Amino acid sequence: QFDLKKFEKEHHKLEGSYFSYEKDGFGEIITNEEELVNKMIDYCGKDFKIEEKYLNRMKVFFERRDKKNCERIYLSCKD
């Protein structure tokens, strides 16, 4: 969420979201270009492996990982 400060400023009446990028997100929060480049280089050096804590968050967040999401959506709309 590259524009968090702008978003919060323009939507100050909102009370937040159910999803916190910091607590629930699937990777580090990067706030500037230099940080981003360094993180990309770091991931290149680690063969693009996702860190364990982010893998765990993904497993908890996504109920199913069976590649049948489109089929489920189609069937639910068909009724």
Secondary structure as UniProt FT lines:
FT   TURN            2..3
FT   HELIX           4..10
FT   TURN            11..13
FT   HELIX           21..24
FT   HELIX           33..45
FT   TURN            46..48
FT   HELIX           52..61
FT   HELIX           69..78
//
